[in-house]
């Protein structure tokens, strides 16, 4: 048996990365269809400019129904990862995004509240879920929902 010197290197090395052997949809983890929006620019890129439909979850960390709805959304999304993106927006951390895109109304005491009510096109509470296509809201629901309702919502968004 002939032994090669320790310093021997083959004349041509071919590196094949794992991602070249596996389709991208399989290589990505189940979390690939779920993202936490970081800022206004991130919202614009991932939600408004996305070619896929997007489910936007406006939630708050202090909101008990939000805490129950989040895992339900995640579970239903497992079936639709390749067709829909779930974008989560924490309204306390991203007030700007919520105000600009969710049309959230800050309830202020006194007459200003009535003024805002008159000029607001939409009053939203948390959790609020938007269905977006081509950067436009096409559907929504507010409050805690069961998995069946969530699945119907996402199916209709995919059509």
MDAnalysis code that builds the backbone (N, CA, C; Angstrom):
import MDAnalysis as mda
import numpy as np

u = mda.Universe.empty(477, n_residues=159, atom_resindex=np.repeat(np.arange(159), 3), trajectory=True)
u.add_TopologyAttr("name", ["N", "CA", "C"] * 159)
u.add_TopologyAttr("resid", np.arange(1, 160))
u.add_TopologyAttr("resname", ["UNK", "UNK", "UNK", "UNK", "UNK", "UNK", "UNK", "UNK", "UNK", "UNK", "UNK", "UNK", "UNK", "UNK", "UNK", "UNK", "UNK", "UNK", "UNK", "UNK", "UNK", "UNK", "UNK", "UNK", "UNK", "UNK", "UNK", "UNK", "UNK", "UNK", "UNK", "UNK", "UNK", "UNK", "UNK", "UNK", "UNK", "UNK", "UNK", "UNK", "UNK", "UNK", "UNK", "UNK", "UNK", "UNK", "UNK", "UNK", "UNK", "UNK", "UNK", "UNK", "UNK", "UNK", "UNK", "UNK", "UNK", "UNK", "UNK", "UNK", "UNK", "UNK", "UNK", "UNK", "UNK", "UNK", "UNK", "UNK", "UNK", "UNK", "UNK", "UNK", "UNK", "UNK", "UNK", "UNK", "UNK", "UNK", "UNK", "UNK", "UNK", "UNK", "UNK", "UNK", "UNK", "UNK", "UNK", "UNK", "UNK", "UNK", "UNK", "UNK", "UNK", "UNK", "UNK", "UNK", "UNK", "UNK", "UNK", "UNK", "UNK", "UNK", "UNK", "UNK", "UNK", "UNK", "UNK", "UNK", "UNK", "UNK", "UNK", "UNK", "UNK", "UNK", "UNK", "UNK", "UNK", "UNK", "UNK", "UNK", "UNK", "UNK", "UNK", "UNK", "UNK", "UNK", "UNK", "UNK", "UNK", "UNK", "UNK", "UNK", "UNK", "UNK", "UNK", "UNK", "UNK", "UNK", "UNK", "UNK", "UNK", "UNK", "UNK", "UNK", "UNK", "UNK", "UNK", "UNK", "UNK", "UNK", "UNK", "UNK", "UNK", "UNK", "UNK", "UNK", "UNK", "UNK", "UNK"])
u.atoms.positions = np.array([
    [0.843, -1.169, 0.000],
    [0.000, 0.000, 0.000],
    [0.891, 1.235, 0.000],
    [0.572, 2.160, -0.882],
    [1.349, 3.383, -1.011],
    [0.729, 4.468, -0.133],
    [1.531, 5.126, 0.658],
    [1.053, 6.208, 1.530],
    [1.421, 7.547, 0.922],
    [0.473, 8.473, 1.018],
    [0.724, 9.826, 0.534],
    [1.405, 10.622, 1.627],
    [2.264, 11.553, 1.251],
    [2.888, 12.403, 2.262],
    [1.810, 13.182, 3.024],
    [2.093, 13.475, 4.256],
    [1.138, 14.183, 5.106],
    [0.752, 15.534, 4.510],
    [1.656, 16.195, 3.848],
    [1.379, 17.519, 3.293],
    [0.666, 17.459, 1.942],
    [0.380, 16.282, 1.433],
    [-0.259, 16.154, 0.128],
    [-1.676, 16.717, 0.157],
    [-1.979, 17.513, -0.861],
    [-3.331, 18.028, -1.032],
    [-3.763, 17.683, -2.448],
    [-4.984, 17.275, -2.622],
    [-5.427, 16.945, -3.971],
    [-5.370, 18.192, -4.854],
    [-5.132, 18.018, -6.150],
    [-5.004, 19.168, -7.029],
    [-6.299, 19.968, -7.166],
    [-7.427, 19.342, -6.954],
    [-8.696, 20.038, -7.092],
    [-9.588, 19.651, -5.922],
    [-9.993, 20.620, -5.200],
    [-10.894, 20.359, -4.075],
    [-12.263, 20.920, -4.420],
    [-13.256, 20.103, -4.275],
    [-14.617, 20.541, -4.542],
    [-15.360, 20.561, -3.223],
    [-15.858, 21.714, -2.901],
    [-16.623, 21.854, -1.672],
    [-18.095, 21.948, -2.038],
    [-18.860, 21.052, -1.499],
    [-20.299, 21.081, -1.718],
    [-20.940, 21.364, -0.373],
    [-21.579, 22.488, -0.295],
    [-22.246, 22.856, 0.948],
    [-23.552, 22.086, 1.067],
    [-23.923, 21.819, 2.284],
    [-25.151, 21.090, 2.557],
    [-26.342, 21.751, 1.879],
    [-26.370, 23.080, 1.862],
    [-27.520, 23.785, 1.298],
    [-27.652, 23.566, -0.204],
    [-26.581, 23.138, -0.882],
    [-26.670, 22.884, -2.305],
    [-27.314, 21.530, -2.596],
    [-27.391, 20.670, -1.603],
    [-27.949, 19.343, -1.785],
    [-29.407, 19.247, -1.363],
    [-29.847, 20.167, -0.545],
    [-31.187, 20.115, 0.017],
    [-31.966, 21.338, -0.448],
    [-33.204, 21.148, -0.894],
    [-33.996, 22.320, -1.285],
    [-34.084, 23.321, -0.138],
    [-34.110, 24.594, -0.474],
    [-34.125, 25.637, 0.551],
    [-35.281, 25.468, 1.528],
    [-36.449, 25.079, 1.035],
    [-37.599, 24.954, 1.932],
    [-37.371, 23.896, 3.002],
    [-36.605, 22.860, 2.680],
    [-36.319, 21.832, 3.675],
    [-35.184, 22.231, 4.596],
    [-34.225, 22.971, 4.072],
    [-33.064, 23.330, 4.861],
    [-33.429, 24.301, 5.977],
    [-34.391, 25.169, 5.730],
    [-34.765, 26.165, 6.721],
    [-35.503, 25.494, 7.869],
    [-35.322, 26.036, 9.033],
    [-36.023, 25.489, 10.187],
    [-37.496, 25.853, 10.099],
    [-38.282, 25.273, 10.985],
    [-39.710, 25.576, 10.987],
    [-39.955, 27.036, 11.332],
    [-38.985, 27.695, 11.885],
    [-39.124, 29.107, 12.243],
    [-38.981, 30.028, 11.032],
    [-38.638, 29.477, 9.870],
    [-38.363, 30.337, 8.718],
    [-39.564, 31.164, 8.289],
    [-40.775, 30.702, 8.581],
    [-41.955, 31.446, 8.194],
    [-42.445, 32.389, 9.274],
    [-41.639, 32.559, 10.317],
    [-42.030, 33.419, 11.431],
    [-40.896, 34.391, 11.719],
    [-41.218, 35.664, 11.820],
    [-40.184, 36.653, 12.113],
    [-40.706, 37.694, 13.095],
    [-39.821, 38.207, 13.896],
    [-40.135, 39.331, 14.779],
    [-39.648, 40.594, 14.092],
    [-40.553, 41.487, 13.800],
    [-40.199, 42.738, 13.129],
    [-39.343, 43.579, 14.073],
    [-38.255, 44.145, 13.522],
    [-37.283, 44.885, 14.326],
    [-37.490, 46.397, 14.308],
    [-37.940, 46.923, 13.169],
    [-38.108, 48.371, 13.035],
    [-38.955, 48.670, 11.797],
    [-39.134, 49.939, 11.515],
    [-39.955, 50.371, 10.377],
    [-39.420, 49.831, 9.053],
    [-38.118, 49.891, 8.869],
    [-37.490, 49.401, 7.638],
    [-37.704, 47.902, 7.481],
    [-37.556, 47.157, 8.564],
    [-37.775, 45.712, 8.557],
    [-39.229, 45.405, 8.188],
    [-40.166, 46.164, 8.729],
    [-41.584, 45.990, 8.403],
    [-41.813, 46.234, 6.915],
    [-41.223, 47.287, 6.401],
    [-41.388, 47.607, 4.978],
    [-40.891, 46.469, 4.097],
    [-39.684, 45.980, 4.386],
    [-39.085, 44.927, 3.560],
    [-39.823, 43.596, 3.682],
    [-40.092, 43.189, 4.918],
    [-40.657, 41.851, 5.135],
    [-42.164, 41.774, 4.925],
    [-42.863, 42.862, 5.159],
    [-44.326, 42.829, 5.070],
    [-44.820, 43.533, 3.809],
    [-44.504, 44.808, 3.667],
    [-45.059, 45.590, 2.568],
    [-44.500, 45.198, 1.205],
    [-43.243, 44.764, 1.156],
    [-42.628, 44.413, -0.122],
    [-42.573, 42.910, -0.360],
    [-43.181, 42.141, 0.488],
    [-43.121, 40.685, 0.367],
    [-44.028, 40.205, -0.759],
    [-43.535, 39.259, -1.552],
    [-44.337, 38.699, -2.634],
    [-45.312, 37.642, -2.114],
    [-45.014, 37.091, -0.958],
    [-45.911, 36.116, -0.345],
    [-46.923, 36.846, 0.533],
    [-48.071, 36.201, 0.788],
    [-48.995, 36.782, 1.765],
    [-48.330, 36.825, 3.137],
    [-48.725, 37.795, 3.942],
    [-48.134, 37.960, 5.269],
    [-49.245, 38.077, 6.307],
    [-49.092, 37.333, 7.394],
    [-49.964, 37.469, 8.550],
    [-49.199, 38.339, 9.539],
    [-49.767, 39.480, 9.916],
    [-49.099, 40.390, 10.846],
    [-49.804, 40.301, 12.194],
    [-49.048, 39.944, 13.218],
    [-49.567, 39.796, 14.578],
    [-49.135, 41.005, 15.398],
    [-50.077, 41.936, 15.626],
    [-49.815, 43.074, 16.508],
    [-50.162, 42.621, 17.921],
    [-49.171, 42.595, 18.792],
    [-49.366, 42.073, 20.147],
    [-48.590, 42.908, 21.159],
    [-48.803, 42.598, 22.440],
    [-48.068, 43.263, 23.523],
    [-47.688, 42.208, 24.558],
    [-46.549, 42.404, 25.189],
    [-46.048, 41.420, 26.161],
    [-46.922, 41.330, 27.407],
    [-47.642, 42.385, 27.739],
    [-48.484, 42.409, 28.930],
    [-49.888, 41.867, 28.672],
    [-50.210, 41.571, 27.432],
    [-51.561, 41.184, 27.018],
    [-51.772, 39.678, 27.156],
    [-52.660, 39.274, 28.076],
    [-52.921, 37.843, 28.311],
    [-53.478, 37.133, 27.071],
    [-54.469, 37.695, 26.357],
    [-54.938, 37.024, 25.138],
    [-53.837, 36.879, 24.081],
    [-52.924, 37.858, 24.026],
    [-51.803, 37.775, 23.079],
    [-50.921, 36.574, 23.404],
    [-50.696, 36.353, 24.688],
    [-49.856, 35.232, 25.125],
    [-50.485, 33.894, 24.770],
    [-51.800, 33.832, 24.734],
    [-52.492, 32.604, 24.353],
    [-52.571, 32.449, 22.834],
    [-52.746, 33.554, 22.135],
    [-52.878, 33.508, 20.680],
    [-51.553, 33.182, 19.990],
    [-50.444, 33.699, 20.512],
    [-49.133, 33.495, 19.885],
    [-48.820, 32.037, 19.583],
    [-48.890, 31.133, 20.572],
    [-48.610, 29.718, 20.308],
    [-49.593, 29.086, 19.318],
    [-50.835, 29.537, 19.323],
    [-51.823, 29.013, 18.369],
    [-51.454, 29.415, 16.942],
    [-51.060, 30.673, 16.775],
    [-50.613, 31.134, 15.455],
    [-49.408, 30.326, 14.990],
    [-48.434, 30.150, 15.881],
    [-47.224, 29.398, 15.537],
    [-47.570, 27.980, 15.102],
    [-48.480, 27.339, 15.824],
    [-48.853, 25.952, 15.524],
    [-49.523, 25.843, 14.155],
    [-50.479, 26.717, 13.886],
    [-51.173, 26.681, 12.598],
    [-50.208, 27.028, 11.467],
    [-49.292, 27.951, 11.711],
    [-48.330, 28.376, 10.688],
    [-47.424, 27.245, 10.225],
    [-47.224, 26.223, 11.048],
    [-46.369, 25.100, 10.656],
    [-46.820, 24.496, 9.331],
    [-48.112, 24.501, 9.068],
    [-48.658, 23.925, 7.831],
    [-48.472, 24.846, 6.625],
    [-48.235, 26.122, 6.870],
    [-48.229, 27.107, 5.786],
    [-46.891, 27.827, 5.622],
    [-45.847, 27.294, 6.228],
    [-44.532, 27.961, 6.222],
    [-44.038, 28.306, 4.826],
    [-44.342, 27.457, 3.853],
    [-43.825, 27.685, 2.507],
    [-44.668, 28.683, 1.711],
    [-45.833, 29.077, 2.257],
    [-46.723, 29.961, 1.505],
    [-46.995, 31.301, 2.159],
    [-46.782, 31.393, 3.464],
    [-47.148, 32.605, 4.211],
    [-46.049, 32.956, 5.205],
    [-45.856, 34.239, 5.430],
    [-44.932, 34.706, 6.461],
    [-45.750, 35.230, 7.633],
    [-45.364, 34.869, 8.847],
    [-45.964, 35.432, 10.056],
    [-44.995, 36.465, 10.607],
    [-45.417, 37.723, 10.601],
    [-44.585, 38.822, 11.103],
    [-45.180, 39.315, 12.413],
    [-44.401, 39.235, 13.481],
    [-44.875, 39.633, 14.804],
    [-44.389, 41.042, 15.133],
    [-45.324, 41.879, 15.573],
    [-45.009, 43.268, 15.908],
    [-45.414, 43.521, 17.355],
    [-44.426, 43.767, 18.212],
    [-44.690, 44.128, 19.607],
    [-45.009, 45.622, 19.625],
    [-46.250, 45.962, 19.942],
    [-46.670, 47.367, 19.829],
    [-45.994, 48.285, 20.841],
    [-45.483, 47.727, 21.931],
    [-44.779, 48.562, 22.912],
    [-43.360, 48.876, 22.452],
    [-42.703, 47.910, 21.847],
    [-41.339, 48.119, 21.361],
    [-41.326, 48.855, 20.029],
    [-42.379, 48.672, 19.242],
    [-42.437, 49.257, 17.904],
    [-43.682, 50.125, 17.750],
    [-43.808, 51.089, 18.643],
    [-44.954, 51.998, 18.617],
    [-45.114, 52.651, 17.255],
    [-43.992, 53.030, 16.672],
    [-43.975, 53.671, 15.365],
    [-44.654, 52.809, 14.308],
    [-44.266, 51.551, 14.244],
    [-44.820, 50.624, 13.257],
    [-46.310, 50.429, 13.515],
    [-46.672, 50.244, 14.781],
    [-48.078, 50.040, 15.129],
    [-48.920, 51.258, 14.756],
    [-48.419, 52.439, 15.028],
    [-49.165, 53.665, 14.719],
    [-49.278, 53.885, 13.207],
    [-48.200, 53.626, 12.482],
    [-48.194, 53.869, 11.038],
    [-48.960, 52.821, 10.251],
    [-48.911, 51.581, 10.699],
    [-49.474, 50.500, 9.892],
    [-50.659, 49.807, 10.538],
    [-50.729, 49.847, 11.860],
    [-51.836, 49.198, 12.541],
    [-52.969, 50.148, 12.842],
    [-52.722, 51.435, 12.685],
    [-53.703, 52.469, 13.002],
    [-54.211, 52.306, 14.428],
    [-53.280, 52.097, 15.332],
    [-53.653, 51.956, 16.736],
    [-54.016, 53.312, 17.306],
    [-54.967, 53.310, 18.169],
    [-55.424, 54.537, 18.800],
    [-54.968, 54.541, 20.244],
    [-54.221, 55.549, 20.613],
    [-53.838, 55.696, 22.011],
    [-54.975, 56.405, 22.719],
    [-55.552, 55.759, 23.688],
    [-56.674, 56.359, 24.399],
    [-56.152, 57.356, 25.416],
    [-56.392, 58.609, 25.139],
    [-55.950, 59.681, 26.018],
    [-57.171, 60.267, 26.710],
    [-57.048, 60.577, 27.980],
    [-58.206, 61.167, 28.658],
    [-58.471, 62.567, 28.121],
    [-59.668, 63.005, 28.198],
    [-60.164, 64.337, 27.836],
    [-60.618, 64.426, 26.376],
    [-60.804, 65.631, 25.906],
    [-61.365, 65.888, 24.583],
    [-60.493, 65.344, 23.456],
    [-59.189, 65.278, 23.661],
    [-58.310, 64.801, 22.598],
    [-58.688, 63.392, 22.164],
    [-59.124, 62.588, 23.086],
    [-59.524, 61.217, 22.774],
    [-60.659, 61.223, 21.750],
    [-61.656, 62.083, 21.966],
    [-62.771, 62.165, 21.029],
    [-62.306, 62.645, 19.663],
    [-61.378, 63.579, 19.648],
    [-60.840, 64.068, 18.383],
    [-60.158, 62.937, 17.630],
    [-59.348, 62.148, 18.333],
    [-58.682, 61.024, 17.689],
    [-59.696, 59.999, 17.202],
    [-60.751, 59.778, 17.974],
    [-61.776, 58.825, 17.560],
    [-62.440, 59.264, 16.259],
    [-62.681, 60.550, 16.135],
    [-63.339, 61.049, 14.940],
    [-62.461, 60.913, 13.698],
    [-61.159, 61.075, 13.843],
    [-60.278, 61.070, 12.687],
    [-59.575, 59.744, 12.442],
    [-59.720, 58.814, 13.353],
    [-59.098, 57.511, 13.154],
    [-59.965, 56.683, 12.214],
    [-59.354, 56.058, 11.216],
    [-60.115, 55.224, 10.289],
    [-60.365, 53.847, 10.881],
    [-59.630, 53.521, 11.917],
    [-59.743, 52.187, 12.470],
    [-59.255, 52.193, 13.901],
    [-60.005, 51.604, 14.786],
    [-59.585, 51.485, 16.172],
    [-59.283, 50.019, 16.418],
    [-58.096, 49.734, 16.875],
    [-57.648, 48.356, 17.003],
    [-57.193, 48.090, 18.424],
    [-57.498, 46.904, 18.915],
    [-56.986, 46.486, 20.218],
    [-56.046, 45.311, 19.989],
    [-55.382, 44.872, 21.026],
    [-54.475, 43.739, 20.879],
    [-55.089, 42.517, 21.540],
    [-54.863, 41.360, 20.967],
    [-54.136, 41.118, 19.718],
    [-54.993, 41.444, 18.491],
    [-54.342, 41.958, 17.473],
    [-54.972, 42.194, 16.179],
    [-54.119, 41.524, 15.123],
    [-54.765, 40.796, 14.238],
    [-54.064, 40.074, 13.184],
    [-54.530, 40.621, 11.843],
    [-53.569, 41.032, 11.012],
    [-53.861, 41.498, 9.659],
    [-53.402, 40.437, 8.671],
    [-54.177, 40.264, 7.607],
    [-53.749, 39.477, 6.457],
    [-53.353, 40.459, 5.375],
    [-52.114, 40.383, 4.899],
    [-51.596, 41.346, 3.925],
    [-51.224, 40.635, 2.623],
    [-51.564, 41.272, 1.508],
    [-51.135, 40.813, 0.185],
    [-50.671, 42.032, -0.595],
    [-49.526, 41.912, -1.204],
    [-48.980, 43.009, -2.010],
    [-48.956, 44.325, -1.249],
    [-48.637, 44.255, 0.046],
    [-48.505, 45.450, 0.862],
    [-49.809, 46.075, 1.315],
    [-50.928, 45.404, 1.037],
    [-52.235, 45.953, 1.415],
    [-52.961, 44.991, 2.344],
    [-53.673, 45.558, 3.308],
    [-54.453, 44.733, 4.223],
    [-55.680, 44.217, 3.489],
    [-55.873, 42.890, 3.510],
    [-57.028, 42.295, 2.841],
    [-57.987, 41.629, 3.829],
    [-57.518, 41.369, 5.039],
    [-58.381, 40.759, 6.052],
    [-57.801, 41.030, 7.433],
    [-58.618, 40.787, 8.449],
    [-58.145, 40.980, 9.820],
    [-59.069, 40.274, 10.795],
    [-58.550, 40.010, 11.977],
    [-59.396, 39.637, 13.104],
    [-58.782, 40.209, 14.366],
    [-59.637, 40.401, 15.359],
    [-59.217, 41.011, 16.616],
    [-59.570, 40.067, 17.750],
    [-58.652, 39.924, 18.686],
    [-58.918, 39.125, 19.872],
    [-58.474, 37.683, 19.746],
    [-58.632, 36.973, 20.826],
    [-58.235, 35.570, 20.909],
    [-59.162, 34.721, 20.052],
    [-58.584, 33.865, 19.214],
    [-59.353, 32.987, 18.335],
    [-58.856, 31.557, 18.482],
    [-59.705, 30.617, 18.121],
    [-59.327, 29.207, 18.136],
    [-58.507, 28.849, 16.909],
    [-57.874, 27.683, 16.955],
    [-57.025, 27.244, 15.846],
    [-57.808, 27.104, 14.546],
    [-59.075, 26.679, 14.622],
    [-59.891, 26.514, 13.410],
    [-60.081, 27.858, 12.705],
    [-60.404, 28.870, 13.464],
    [-60.606, 30.219, 12.913],
    [-59.298, 30.742, 12.310],
    [-58.188, 30.503, 12.997],
    [-56.882, 30.953, 12.504],
    [-56.551, 30.245, 11.199],
    [-56.794, 28.940, 11.156],
    [-56.491, 28.179, 9.940],
    [-57.350, 28.655, 8.769],
    [-58.618, 28.898, 9.004],
    [-59.501, 29.418, 7.954],
    [-58.994, 30.772, 7.461],
    [-58.590, 31.612, 8.384],
    [-58.055, 32.938, 8.057],
    [-56.836, 32.810, 7.137],
    [-55.912, 31.925, 7.481],
    [-54.686, 31.769, 6.689],
    [-54.986, 31.115, 5.343],
    [-55.861, 30.120, 5.315],
    [-56.240, 29.472, 4.048],
    [-56.814, 30.491, 3.075],
    [-57.724, 31.321, 3.571],
    [-58.338, 32.341, 2.716],
    [-57.306, 33.353, 2.234],
    [-56.341, 33.645, 3.053],
    [-55.277, 34.573, 2.658],
    [-54.429, 33.980, 1.536],
    [-54.263, 32.667, 1.538],
    [-53.448, 31.988, 0.521],
    [-54.152, 31.873, -0.832],
    [-55.467, 32.032, -0.848],
    [-56.224, 31.865, -2.109],
    [-56.031, 33.022, -3.043],
])
